[in-house]
Each structure stands twice: as structure tokens, then as C-alpha cells.
Amino acid sequence: MTEQKENQHNTPSSKPRRSGPGPMPGPGPGPSPMMPGEKPKEFKKTLIRLTKYLKPRKIQLIFVLIAAVFATLFNVISPKVLGDATTSLFNSFTEGTAVDFRYIVQLVLILFGLYSLSSLFAFLQQYIMAGISQWTIAEMREEVNEKLTRLPLRYFDKQQHGDILSRAVNDIDNINNSLQQALTQVITSVITVIGILIMMLIINPLLTLVVVITIPLSLIVVRIVTSFSQSHFMKQQHELGQINGHVEEMFTGHQVVKAYGHEEKAVAQFDEINDRLYQAGWKAQFFSGLMMPLIMFVNNLGYVFVSIVGGIFVMNGTIRIGDVQAFIQYSRQISQPMAQIASIANMIQTAIASAERIFTLLDEAEETPEQPANIDLEQLRGEVTFENIHFGYEKDQPIIEEMDIEVAEGQTVAIVGPTGAGKTTLINLLMRFYELDKGSIKIDDVVLTDISREEARSMFAMVLQDTWLFNGTIRENIAYGREGATETEIVQAAKSAYADDFIRTLPDGYDTVLGEDASNISQGQRQLLTIARAILSNPKILILDEATSSVDTRTEMNIQKAMNQLMAGHTCFVIAHRLSTIRDADLILVMNHGRIIEQGTHEELLEKHGFYADLYYSQFSEAITAS
């Protein structure tokens, strides 16, 4: 893997924003995010692991179960009471006796109480379950977030940023929806079916058998329809992902699309994907729409069977007509869980697939935990030594081999070379974003691996090409460089970076709130703020990656002067492609294919008439031609 591959993330769709302290761009994309409807590979294992997250709330789950039992109990008793009312009225009309209104009113009051209690316990069930699901998801989201902070940079280099975000957001939301809806429905459905079967067996076992016969028919219908619709739903979600990606790409890079006149091509590509989405969508909706009519047909057959057999039993005097009515109601109630099976099963399947992706993330190898070393970092001066270092992103593909560098305290070291030479890799190793395969890096006489990563990185400040500013005020963004910075220190840092003038011209000054991607200020101004942040951190070693590439020439000259004054006595590494910006560097390292092929001052390297001289004069001639 080369540095050229490392910069693949710098595309319009990925929008890298971080510029540190933080990692330089890394190599290689990873797999695409999972689409809803994807089947889990290890369903049982993942389900068992997911249920462990519910163990701390087992008492609340018991209350949910109790509430579901009572809600269902009061609900399944109601048809029997209503049947008793029907029987009383029927007997009054057939026998010519007066209607027992007192008895009927009592039954109506009982029904009102049963429905009220059922609704109350159903509300309690949903209320408690909402708390369970939200607390569980909050813990899982926190676990994922903490895991991401412990993962090595190598993991982020091999995964698409969108895939990581999908795991941390979309997959957790899928699990949340399943806990909130599917789990509640499963508990309610199971208890409802059991309660109805018990009530029907109490009333008449033989008529119960007639109703039970329709249950396998409903399950067969669900299975057949699901088998047809599932493939189309998966195709629909795949095409939905394609169209989302296309729209994001086109709108993110709309300036490039317009600049090259590709609007019609982009629209044609959108129409093609949209047509595929339409074809998959209507087929999925058509087949899934067949489920309810077919289940209703099976249920109607059940009503017919119950009515015919129940009528015969009524004629024989073995059952009351009110009980037949109760059976018809029970038949309707027991069909509802059957109709919900498909949606619940698909929801659970999606949740387990999401949980599987999250657990894959949680099982990734972490950086080895390190304890702070018993070393006074304030006493370190800033001498940097690279001793025979070897490194490759892949073991069999070395990027840097046999590199030895000695940098004295306070020196400004410029690292130049073509794309893929290893410049960014060298900085990543210095910041311990990656570990060496061989050799060592020392600050003074302290080997970097003898101190923790946090201690090592605390000695550095970085200013990268891709500015990273968060949604907050300008004051907060500058103060990010050092905790507890005073107002005076913040303003002084802004002045040293020549940012104070433009900040004071803004309506709210230092209280100006930066929007998404800090789009309400210019790229050059964003660069100045990141430089001010680095100045405020007062590091022993400063790392600049094309730090002044996004500002105008006058601002660049001012920044160079300020940096020269500020970094006196401090070590500074500068990565620059424009060689005109590093003429005053104390040492220039010319890298190619992971090796230092030339080193010296600007004048010394020009006198050698080597690689650096060719590179410098080619840029100089290009500048003259352009002017």
C-alpha cells in the first residue's frame, strides 16, 4: 500500500474533515453497508449474545410479562362475557320472557372494566418496554462509541466511513425498533394465542379443534407469500442503497458534474437505477399485499366452519349460541398474531443481522492498553531519531525500509517527494497511529513505545490539509487545542496565526458559530483557525501537512513569518508539495519509494542537481508558464 492509496478517502463523497490531532488519511475502502432484509449468518449465536444485554433489566422484563399476561387475560375473557349477554338476550326472545336488563347492565359494566384494565396493562407494558429498549440501546451505543476510540487506525483504513457510521447508527436503530416493537408483539402474541386456546377449550374442546385447523393454513400462506416477497424486498433495498449513493455522489460533486457537462449522463444513470427500484418495489409490495387477503380468506373459512359446526351444536343443545359468538370472536383474535408473524419475523431477522454487524465491530482487535510512563515529558527537548525503521501496511508489502533520520531540537524539517513516497506514512509512525515492524523512534533518548500513545501524541500538534472544525463557536474551536485556555491565550493564538483580523470582522467575532463543515467561512479562514489551534497547544513538535496550501500568498507569507518566530526552539516537520514554501527549512528530506534519497538544505540540494533540483525547477517552470 502506498501513500497514493492512503489518500483514496479524499473524494467528494467521503468528505474527510479531521485534521487533528488525529490520523492522516489511510488506505483502502472496505465492504459496503448491509441493506435491511439481509439474513444473519449465525442467527442463534447472535440472538443469545443479544439477549445478554437484557439481563440487567430482567426485573423490568418480568413486569412486562406480567402486564402482558393481565392485558391479554382481560382481553380474552371479554368475548366470553359478551357471549353470555348474547345468550341471555337470545333466551329471552326464544322463550318469550322479559329481558333481564339488570343482568345485561352488569355484563356491560364488567366488559367496560375488562377493556379498561386491558388497556391500562397494555399501556404499562409499552411504557416499561420503551424504557428497557432505550436503556439497552443507550448502553450498546456507548459500547460501540468507546470501542471506536480503542480501535487502531488500521481498522478505519480498511473500512468505508459510511459502513462504520451505518453500524453505529442504522444498525443500532434496527435493534431499537425490534426491541420496542417486535419483542412486545412476540410476548403479546404468544400469550394471546395461549389464552384464547385455554378459553376455547373451556367452552368446547371439539369446536376448538375446528378453529385450530385454520392455524396451519395461515402459517402455510405466510410462508409461501414470504418466500416470494423476501427476494424482491432485498432487491428493493439494494436498489434503494444504489440510488441513495448515486444521489449523494452527484449532489456532493455537483460542481464537477456541471463543470464537465455530465448532467444528462447523471440523470440517465439516475433514471436507470430508479426504474430498477420501481420494478423491484412494486413486485415486493404486490406479493406482500397478497398476505392479508389470503389470511382473511383462511380466517373466513374458519368463521364458516365455526358457524356451521357451532350451529349444529346449538341445535343439539351441546353449546349455547353466545358461546358460538365467542368462538367467532376468538377466531378473529387468534388470526391477528398469525398475520403479524411475517412482519415480526422480518423485523427480528433484520435486527439480528444488524446485531451481528455490531458484534463483529465489538470483536475487532483493539490497541494494546498502555499505562502512563514514569517520565517527565516536560523535560524532553524535542530531538527526534529514527533508527533503522521498517514498516508496511501489509507484512509482505514494505513501505519504508532501513530509514535513519536524526533531527535536532528546534529544527524545521521538510519532507518532500512524489505521491506514494512515504511522507504521510512517516508522520503516522511518528504519531504512533501505526506501530513499526522493526526499528525504533526516539524523542531525545526516550523510545516512543516506552510511553503511552496518549503521552506521545500530547507532545505533537497537527495542521492538516483537510481542516476539521466542529459545530461550535470560533472561540471553542481554537480552545480545542488546550484544555483550560484563557481568553487572552485564545486571542493571542489567533493573532499569531493572523486570524484575529478576519475574526473581528465577523458580526459575532469569536462567538460566531461555525455551521456544518464550517461552510460559513472560507477555506483559507478555516486553515488559519486550525493553525491558531495548533499554536495554542504549544507543542514540543509541530506537524504541518500542506498547512498553508489553502490561503492566499500574502497570508501565507505572514503565517510563515509567525511560524518561524513561534517555532524557534521547537522541532517542526513540514510535508509540502510546493517546494517554494520550504526554502528556509533547516533540513529537507527527499523521499522516494519509502527511502530517503537526498537530504540537506535548499541550497545544498539545488547544488547537487539531483532529484530535488529536478522537482524544484519543474515546479518553478510551471509557475512561470502559468503566469
C-alpha positions in Angstrom: 0.0 0.0 0.0 1.3 3.4 -0.9 0.6 6.9 0.1 -1.3 7.2 -3.1 -3.7 4.6 -1.8 -3.8 6.3 1.6 -5.4 9.3 0.0 -8.3 7.5 -1.6 -10.6 8.8 1.1 -10.2 12.3 -0.2 -13.2 12.1 -2.5 -16.3 14.3 -2.6 -18.5 11.5 -1.2 -16.3 10.7 1.9 -15.7 14.3 2.9 -12.8 13.9 5.4 -12.8 16.6 8.0 -10.4 15.7 10.6 -7.1 17.5 11.0 -6.1 16.8 14.4 -4.6 16.0 16.5 -5.6 12.9 14.6 -4.6 10.4 11.9 -3.6 11.2 8.5 -5.8 9.7 5.7 -5.4 6.0 5.5 -5.6 3.3 2.8 -8.3 1.4 1.2 -12.1 1.1 1.3 -14.0 -1.7 2.9 -17.2 -3.6 2.4 -20.5 -1.7 1.8 -23.1 -1.3 4.5 -25.7 -4.1 5.0 -29.1 -3.5 3.5 -32.2 -4.2 5.5 -33.5 -7.7 4.9 -30.1 -9.3 4.8 -30.1 -12.6 6.6 -27.8 -13.1 9.6 -25.1 -15.8 9.3 -25.2 -17.1 12.8 -28.8 -16.4 14.0 -28.8 -18.5 17.2 -25.4 -17.4 18.4 -26.1 -13.7 17.8 -29.6 -13.9 19.4 -28.1 -15.4 22.6 -25.5 -12.7 22.7 -28.1 -10.0 22.1 -30.3 -11.3 24.9 -27.4 -10.9 27.4 -27.9 -7.1 27.0 -31.4 -7.6 28.5 -30.2 -9.4 31.6 -29.5 -6.3 33.7 -33.2 -5.4 33.2 -34.7 -8.8 33.9 -36.9 -7.4 36.7 -38.5 -4.9 34.3 -38.9 -7.7 31.8 -40.8 -9.7 34.4 -43.1 -6.7 34.9 -43.6 -6.5 31.1 -44.5 -10.2 31.1 -47.0 -9.8 34.0 -48.5 -6.7 32.3 -48.8 -8.7 29.0 -50.5 -11.6 30.9 -53.1 -9.3 32.5 -53.7 -7.3 29.4 -54.3 -10.5 27.4 -56.3 -12.1 30.2 -58.8 -9.3 30.5 -59.0 -9.2 26.7 -59.7 -12.9 26.1 -62.3 -13.0 28.9 -64.3 -10.3 27.2 -65.7 -12.4 24.3 -67.0 -15.0 26.8 -68.8 -12.3 28.8 -70.2 -10.8 25.6 -71.3 -14.3 24.7 -73.2 -14.6 28.0 -75.0 -11.4 27.2 -75.9 -12.7 23.7 -77.2 -16.0 25.2 -79.3 -14.1 27.8 -80.9 -12.0 25.1 -81.4 -15.0 22.8 -83.1 -17.0 25.5 -85.4 -14.1 26.3 -86.6 -13.8 22.7 -87.0 -17.6 22.1 -88.7 -18.3 25.4 -90.9 -15.1 25.3 -89.6 -13.9 28.7 -88.7 -10.4 29.7 -85.1 -9.2 29.0 -83.0 -9.3 32.2 -81.7 -5.7 31.8 -80.1 -5.9 35.3 -78.0 -8.8 34.2 -77.2 -7.2 30.9 -76.1 -4.0 32.6 -73.9 -6.0 34.9 -72.2 -7.7 32.0 -71.8 -4.3 30.2 -70.1 -2.9 33.3 -67.9 -6.0 33.6 -66.9 -5.6 29.9 -66.1 -1.9 30.4 -63.9 -2.8 33.4 -62.2 -5.6 31.5 -61.4 -3.4 28.4 -60.2 -0.6 30.7 -57.9 -2.9 32.7 -56.7 -4.5 29.5 -55.8 -1.0 28.0 -54.1 0.0 31.3 -51.9 -3.0 31.4 -51.1 -2.7 27.7 -50.0 0.9 28.4 -47.8 -0.2 31.3 -46.3 -2.9 29.1 -45.4 -0.5 26.4 -44.2 2.1 28.9 -41.8 -0.3 30.6 -40.7 -1.8 27.4 -39.8 1.6 26.0 -37.5 2.2 29.0 -35.9 -1.2 28.6 -35.2 -0.8 24.9 -33.9 2.8 25.3 -31.6 2.0 28.2 -30.3 -1.2 26.4 -29.7 0.7 23.1 -28.0 3.6 25.0 -25.6 1.1 26.6 -24.9 -0.6 23.3 -24.4 2.8 21.5 -22.0 3.8 24.3 -20.1 0.5 24.0 -19.8 1.0 20.2 -18.6 4.5 20.7 -16.0 3.5 23.2 -14.9 0.6 21.0 -14.3 3.0 18.1 -11.9 5.1 20.3 -9.9 1.9 21.1 -9.6 0.6 17.6 -6.3 1.1 15.7 -6.1 3.4 12.7 -5.6 0.3 10.6 -9.2 -0.7 11.1 -10.5 2.6 9.9 -8.3 2.5 6.8 -9.9 -0.8 5.8 -13.5 0.2 6.3 -15.6 2.7 4.5 -16.6 5.6 6.7 -20.2 5.1 5.6 -20.1 1.5 6.7 -18.8 2.4 10.2 -21.5 5.1 10.5 -24.1 2.6 9.4 -23.1 0.2 12.2 -23.1 2.9 14.8 -26.4 4.5 13.8 -28.6 2.4 11.4 -27.9 -1.0 12.8 -28.4 0.2 16.4 -31.7 1.8 15.3 -32.8 -1.5 13.8 -32.2 -3.3 17.1 -34.0 -0.5 18.9 -37.1 -0.9 16.7 -37.1 -4.6 17.2 -36.8 -4.4 21.0 -39.5 -1.8 21.1 -42.0 -3.4 18.7 -41.1 -7.0 17.8 -40.3 -8.2 21.3 -43.5 -6.7 22.7 -45.6 -8.2 19.8 -44.0 -11.6 20.3 -44.8 -11.6 24.0 -48.3 -10.4 23.4 -49.0 -12.7 20.5 -47.8 -15.8 22.4 -49.8 -15.1 25.5 -52.8 -14.2 23.4 -52.7 -17.5 21.5 -52.3 -19.4 24.7 -55.1 -17.5 26.5 -57.5 -17.9 23.6 -56.8 -21.6 23.3 -57.5 -22.1 27.0 -60.8 -20.2 26.9 -61.9 -22.1 23.8 -61.0 -25.4 25.4 -63.0 -24.4 28.5 -66.0 -23.6 26.4 -65.9 -26.6 23.9 -62.9 -28.7 23.0 -64.4 -30.1 19.8 -65.2 -26.6 18.4 -61.7 -25.6 19.4 -60.3 -28.3 17.1 -62.2 -26.7 14.2 -60.6 -23.3 14.9 -57.1 -24.8 15.4 -57.2 -26.5 11.9 -57.1 -23.0 10.3 -53.8 -22.0 12.1 -51.5 -24.3 10.0 -53.3 -23.0 6.9 -52.4 -19.4 7.9 -48.8 -20.3 8.6 -48.6 -22.0 5.2 -49.9 -18.9 3.5 -47.4 -16.7 5.4 -44.5 -18.9 4.4 -45.4 -19.1 0.7 -46.0 -15.3 0.4 -42.9 -14.5 2.4 -40.8 -16.8 0.2 -41.9 -14.8 -2.9 -41.7 -11.3 -1.4 -38.5 -11.6 0.5 -36.2 -11.7 -2.5 -38.0 -8.7 -4.0 -37.7 -6.8 -0.7 -33.9 -7.5 -0.7 -33.7 -6.3 -4.3 -35.6 -3.2 -3.4 -33.3 -2.3 -0.5 -30.3 -3.0 -2.7 -31.5 -0.6 -5.4 -32.5 1.9 -2.7 -28.9 1.9 -1.5 -27.7 2.3 -5.1 -29.9 5.3 -5.7 -29.0 6.9 -2.4 -25.3 6.5 -3.2 -25.8 8.0 -6.6 -27.8 11.0 -5.4 -25.2 11.7 -2.6 -22.3 11.4 -5.1 -24.0 13.7 -7.7 -25.0 16.3 -5.2 -21.7 16.3 -3.3 -19.8 16.6 -6.5 -22.3 18.7 -8.4 -19.7 21.4 -9.3 -17.6 18.8 -11.0 -20.6 17.3 -12.8 -21.6 20.7 -14.1 -18.0 21.7 -15.0 -17.6 18.7 -17.2 -21.2 18.8 -18.6 -22.3 15.4 -17.3 -25.7 16.5 -16.1 -27.6 14.4 -18.8 -25.4 11.4 -18.1 -26.1 11.7 -14.4 -29.9 12.0 -15.0 -29.8 9.0 -17.3 -28.0 6.9 -14.7 -30.5 8.0 -12.1 -33.4 7.0 -14.3 -31.9 3.6 -14.9 -31.4 2.9 -11.2 -34.8 4.4 -10.4 -36.5 2.1 -12.9 -34.9 -0.9 -11.3 -36.0 0.3 -7.9 -39.6 0.7 -9.3 -39.6 -2.8 -10.7 -38.3 -4.4 -7.5 -40.6 -2.2 -5.3 -43.9 -2.9 -7.0 -43.2 -6.6 -7.0 -42.3 -6.6 -3.4 -45.4 -4.6 -2.4 -47.6 -6.7 -4.7 -46.6 -10.1 -3.1 -46.6 -8.7 0.4 -50.0 -7.2 -0.2 -51.4 -10.6 -1.0 -50.8 -11.8 2.5 -53.6 -10.1 4.3 -56.3 -11.0 1.7 -55.2 -14.6 1.8 -55.1 -14.8 5.6 -58.5 -13.2 5.7 -59.7 -15.8 3.3 -58.4 -18.6 5.5 -59.9 -16.8 8.6 -63.3 -16.6 6.8 -63.1 -20.3 6.2 -62.6 -20.7 9.9 -65.7 -18.5 10.5 -67.7 -20.7 8.2 -66.6 -23.9 9.9 -67.3 -22.4 13.3 -70.7 -21.2 12.3 -71.7 -24.5 10.7 -70.4 -26.7 13.4 -71.4 -24.3 16.1 -75.0 -24.1 14.7 -75.2 -27.9 14.7 -74.1 -28.0 18.4 -76.6 -25.3 19.3 -79.4 -27.3 17.6 -78.2 -30.3 19.6 -78.2 -28.3 22.8 -74.5 -29.1 23.5 -73.4 -25.4 23.3 -75.0 -22.0 23.8 -75.4 -19.6 20.9 -73.4 -17.0 22.9 -70.5 -19.4 23.1 -70.6 -19.7 19.3 -70.4 -15.9 19.1 -67.4 -16.0 21.5 -65.7 -18.6 19.3 -66.1 -16.4 16.2 -64.5 -13.5 18.1 -61.7 -15.8 19.3 -61.2 -16.9 15.7 -60.7 -13.3 14.7 -58.4 -12.6 17.6 -56.2 -15.6 17.0 -55.8 -14.7 13.4 -54.2 -11.4 14.2 -50.9 -12.9 15.6 -50.8 -15.1 12.5 -50.9 -12.0 10.3 -48.2 -10.4 12.4 -45.8 -13.3 12.1 -44.3 -12.2 8.7 -43.6 -8.6 9.8 -42.3 -9.7 13.2 -40.0 -12.4 11.6 -38.6 -9.9 9.1 -38.0 -7.3 11.8 -36.3 -9.8 14.1 -34.2 -11.1 11.2 -33.1 -7.6 10.3 -32.3 -6.8 13.9 -30.2 -10.0 14.3 -28.3 -9.2 11.1 -27.7 -5.7 12.5 -26.6 -7.1 15.8 -24.2 -9.4 14.0 -22.6 -6.5 12.3 -22.3 -4.6 15.6 -20.8 -7.6 17.4 -18.3 -8.0 14.5 -17.2 -4.4 15.3 -17.1 -5.0 19.0 -14.9 -8.2 18.5 -12.3 -6.3 16.4 -8.8 -6.3 17.9 -8.1 -3.2 19.9 -4.9 -1.2 20.5 -3.0 -2.7 23.4 -3.8 -0.8 26.6 -0.9 1.2 27.9 -0.2 2.8 31.2 1.4 6.3 31.5 5.2 6.0 31.8 7.1 7.4 34.8 8.7 10.1 32.7 8.5 13.8 32.9 7.6 14.8 29.4 8.2 18.5 30.2 11.9 17.8 30.4 12.0 16.4 26.8 13.6 18.9 24.4 12.3 17.6 21.1 15.2 15.8 19.4 13.8 13.1 17.1 15.7 10.0 16.0 14.5 7.3 13.5 16.7 4.2 13.9 16.6 1.6 11.1 12.8 1.7 10.9 10.9 -0.8 8.7 7.1 -0.5 8.1 4.4 -1.8 5.7 0.6 -1.6 5.9 0.8 -5.3 4.8 3.5 -7.5 6.1 4.6 -8.6 2.7 4.4 -5.1 1.2 7.0 -2.8 2.9 6.6 0.9 2.5 9.6 2.1 4.5 12.9 0.2 4.8 16.1 0.9 6.6 15.4 4.5 7.3 17.6 6.5 9.7 16.9 10.2 10.5 18.3 12.5 13.2 16.5 15.7 13.8 18.0 18.2 16.3 15.9 20.2 18.8 14.3 23.2 17.2 15.0 22.2 13.6 12.4 22.7 10.9 12.4 19.5 8.8 10.7 19.5 5.4 9.7 16.2 3.9 9.2 16.2 0.1 8.7 13.6 -2.6 6.2 12.3 -5.1 2.9 10.8 -4.2 3.4 7.4 -2.6 6.9 8.2 -1.4 6.0 7.6 2.2 5.8 11.1 3.6 2.4 10.8 5.3 3.4 7.3 6.5 6.4 8.7 8.2 4.2 11.2 10.2 1.7 8.4 11.1 4.6 6.4 12.6 5.8 9.4 14.5 2.4 9.9 16.0 2.1 6.2 16.8 -1.0 5.8 14.6 0.8 2.7 13.4 3.4 0.5 15.1 6.8 -0.2 13.5 7.6 -3.6 12.1 11.2 -3.1 13.0 13.5 -0.4 14.5 12.6 2.5 16.9 11.7 6.2 17.1 13.1 8.2 19.9 12.2 11.6 21.4 15.6 12.6 23.0 16.6 9.3 24.5 13.1 8.0 25.1 11.7 5.3 22.8 8.2 6.2 21.8 6.9 2.7 22.7 8.2 3.2 26.3 5.5 5.9 26.8 1.8 5.6 26.2 0.2 6.7 22.9 -1.6 9.5 24.7 1.6 10.8 26.2 3.4 10.5 22.8 0.6 12.4 21.0 0.4 15.1 23.7 3.8 16.3 22.5 2.6 17.0 19.0 0.2 19.4 17.3 -1.0 18.8 13.7 -2.3 21.0 11.0 -3.6 19.0 8.0 -4.8 19.8 4.5 -8.3 18.8 5.3 -9.4 21.2 8.1 -11.6 19.7 10.9 -13.7 22.2 12.7 -16.7 21.2 14.8 -20.1 22.8 15.1 -19.4 25.5 17.8 -18.1 29.0 18.2 -14.7 30.1 16.8 -13.6 30.6 20.4 -14.4 26.9 21.2 -12.7 25.6 18.1 -9.5 27.4 18.9 -9.6 26.4 22.6 -9.8 22.8 21.5 -6.0 23.0 21.2 -5.6 23.2 25.0 -7.9 22.5 27.9 -8.5 25.4 30.2 -7.1 28.0 27.8 -7.9 31.6 28.8 -9.5 34.3 26.6 -6.2 36.1 26.4 -4.3 33.0 25.2 -7.0 32.2 22.6 -6.9 35.7 21.2 -3.0 35.7 21.2 -3.0 32.4 19.3 -5.4 33.8 16.7 -3.2 36.9 16.3 -0.1 34.7 15.8 -1.9 32.8 13.1 -3.1 36.1 11.5 -6.7 35.0 12.1 -7.7 37.7 14.6 -8.3 40.4 11.9 -10.9 38.4 9.9 -12.5 37.0 13.1 -13.2 40.6 14.4 -14.8 41.5 11.0 -17.4 38.8 11.6 -20.7 40.0 13.2 -20.3 37.9 16.3 -16.5 37.9 16.4 -15.1 35.0 18.4 -18.7 34.0 19.3 -19.5 33.2 15.6 -21.0 29.8 15.4 -19.5 27.6 12.6 -22.0 25.5 10.7 -21.6 22.1 9.1 -18.1 21.8 7.6 -17.6 25.4 8.8 -19.1 26.4 5.4 -19.9 29.9 6.6 -16.2 30.9 6.4 -13.7 30.5 3.6 -11.3 27.6 3.2 -8.4 29.9 3.9 -10.0 31.1 7.1 -10.7 27.6 8.2 -7.0 26.8 7.7 -6.0 29.8 9.8 -8.2 28.6 12.7 -6.6 25.2 12.7 -3.2 26.8 12.8 -4.3 29.0 15.7 -5.5 25.9 17.5 -2.1 24.2 17.0 -0.3 27.4 18.2 -2.4 27.4 21.4 -1.5 23.8 22.2 2.2 25.0 22.4 3.6 21.6 21.4 7.2 20.4 21.5 6.8 19.2 17.9 4.6 20.6 15.2 3.5 18.7 12.1 2.3 20.6 9.1 0.8 18.9 6.1 0.5 21.5 3.3 -0.6 23.8 6.1 -0.6 27.0 4.0 -1.9 25.4 0.8 -5.4 26.9 1.1 -4.5 30.5 1.8 -3.5 33.4 -0.4 0.1 34.4 -1.0 0.1 37.3 1.4 -1.5 35.3 4.2 0.9 32.5 3.5 3.9 34.8 3.9 2.5 36.2 7.2 1.9 32.7 8.5 5.5 31.6 7.6 6.9 34.6 9.5 4.7 33.9 12.5 5.6 30.2 12.4 9.3 30.9 12.2 9.1 33.1 15.3 6.8 30.8 17.2 8.7 27.6 16.5 12.1 28.9 17.5 13.5 26.3 19.8 10.8 23.8 18.8 11.0 20.9 16.3 8.8 21.2 13.3 8.0 18.6 10.5 6.5 20.0 7.3 5.1 18.0 4.4 4.8 20.1 1.3 4.4 19.6 -2.4 5.1 23.2 -3.2 8.8 23.5 -2.7 8.7 27.3 -2.6 7.2 27.1 0.9 10.2 25.2 2.5 13.2 27.2 1.3 14.0 28.3 4.9 13.8 24.7 6.3 16.9 23.6 8.4 16.8 20.2 6.8 14.9 18.9 3.7 14.4 15.1 3.4 13.7 13.9 -0.1 11.8 10.6 -0.1 11.0 8.2 -2.9 9.7 4.6 -2.5 10.0 4.7 1.2 13.6 5.7 1.3 15.5 9.0 1.9 17.4 9.5 -1.4 18.6 13.1 -0.6 18.9 15.4 2.4 20.2 18.8 3.1 19.3 22.5 2.9 17.5 24.0 -0.1 20.7 25.5 -1.5 22.7 22.3 -0.9 20.1 20.1 -2.7 20.0 22.5 -5.6 23.8 22.3 -6.0 23.6 18.5 -6.2 21.4 18.8 -9.3 19.6 15.6 -8.3 16.0 14.6 -7.7 15.1 17.6 -5.6 16.6 20.0 -8.1 14.6 18.5 -10.9 11.5 18.6 -8.9 12.0 22.2 -7.8 12.9 23.5 -11.3 9.9 21.7 -12.8 7.6 23.4 -10.4 9.3 26.7 -11.0 9.0 26.4 -14.8 5.3 25.5 -14.4 4.7 28.6 -12.3 6.4 30.8 -15.0 4.3 29.2 -17.7 1.1 29.6 -15.7 1.9 33.3 -15.1 
